[in-house]
Amino acid sequence: MPIVRTITVAALLASVVAARAQDDLDRALVPKSAEQKVTGAIKSPDLSVVHLWAPWCSNCQTELKNGGWLKMVKDNPQVKFYFVSVWNDGGDGKSMLSKFQIADQPNVTILADPGPRRGDNKIKQFAGLPLSWIPTTWVYKSGDLRYALNYGEVRFDVLQQFLEDSKSEWSHKGEPKLPE
């Protein structure tokens, strides 16, 4: 009887190990979604800017035409920029970003959400935050959302200030406390 029990336990352990190995293989072979890539990347200690946009959006086009994004990307080579095309039926908008010399910048990653532009299946949140308008721009450091511009065109002087402010540790150590 102990031999049967030993063989049964060994077979059970072997199947569990094989199942885990298959899960790991499946995770390695299945491409990560844009959202998974972004949520992984924003955990970096570096500053990250996530820009949700679409090439058909007139506000997004205006931001590109005025050269603000190209200047922002070039002036901040230490910052990682993630241009995530949303509500664009899976298109990444790379051709438009190339037209404005953004696509080939070394600190730019171009991603696309596969979802539709309209209807009930259109995404309503991304990376755990609500998404109701594009363009939307978020600034992260070490996984923490530092600033969120959730409605309309970004003012690049304001975004630059947000990047500068986000470099700090936001510590008030040594400052006197207010009386309660």
Residue pairs with C-beta under 8 A, 6 or more apart in sequence:
32 40
33 113
33 114
34 84
34 111
34 112
34 113
34 114
35 113
35 126
35 127
37 82
37 109
37 111
38 50
38 82
38 84
38 111
38 126
38 127
39 127
39 128
41 48
41 80
41 82
41 109
42 48
42 50
42 127
42 140
42 143
43 142
43 143
44 80
44 142
45 141
45 142
46 78
46 79
46 80
46 141
47 76
47 78
47 79
47 80
47 139
47 140
47 141
47 163
47 166
47 167
48 79
48 80
48 81
48 82
48 139
48 140
48 141
49 72
49 79
49 80
49 81
49 82
49 137
49 138
49 139
49 140
49 159
49 163
50 82
50 84
50 127
50 137
50 138
50 140
51 69
51 81
51 82
51 83
51 84
51 135
51 136
51 137
52 84
52 86
52 126
52 131
52 134
52 135
52 136
52 137
52 138
53 60
53 63
53 83
53 84
53 85
53 86
53 93
53 134
53 135
53 136
54 60
54 85
54 86
54 87
54 88
54 93
54 117
54 134
55 61
55 85
55 88
55 91
55 93
55 95
55 96
56 88
56 117
57 134
57 135
59 134
59 135
59 152
59 153
60 134
60 135
61 96
62 153
63 69
63 135
63 153
63 154
64 96
64 97
64 99
64 100
64 102
65 100
67 100
68 154
68 156
69 100
69 102
69 156
70 100
70 101
70 102
70 105
71 156
72 81
72 156
72 159
72 160
73 79
73 81
73 102
73 105
73 107
73 108
74 105
75 160
76 107
76 160
76 163
77 106
77 107
78 107
79 107
79 163
80 107
80 109
81 105
81 107
81 108
81 109
82 108
82 109
82 111
83 93
83 97
83 102
83 108
83 109
83 110
83 111
84 111
84 112
84 113
84 126
85 91
85 92
85 93
85 110
85 111
85 112
85 113
86 112
86 113
86 115
86 123
86 126
86 131
86 134
87 113
87 115
87 116
87 117
87 118
87 122
87 123
87 134
88 112
88 113
88 117
89 115
89 116
89 117
90 112
90 113
90 114
90 115
91 112
92 110
92 111
92 112
93 110
93 112
94 103
94 110
97 103
97 108
97 110
98 104
102 108
103 110
113 123
113 126
115 121
115 122
115 123
116 122
123 131
124 130
124 131
124 132
125 131
127 138
129 138
129 145
129 148
130 150
132 150
132 151
133 150
133 151
133 152
135 152
135 153
135 154
136 148
136 149
136 150
136 151
137 148
137 149
137 154
137 159
138 145
138 147
138 148
138 149
139 145
139 146
139 147
139 148
139 159
139 162
139 163
139 166
140 146
141 166
141 167
146 162
146 165
146 166
147 162
147 165
147 166
149 158
149 159
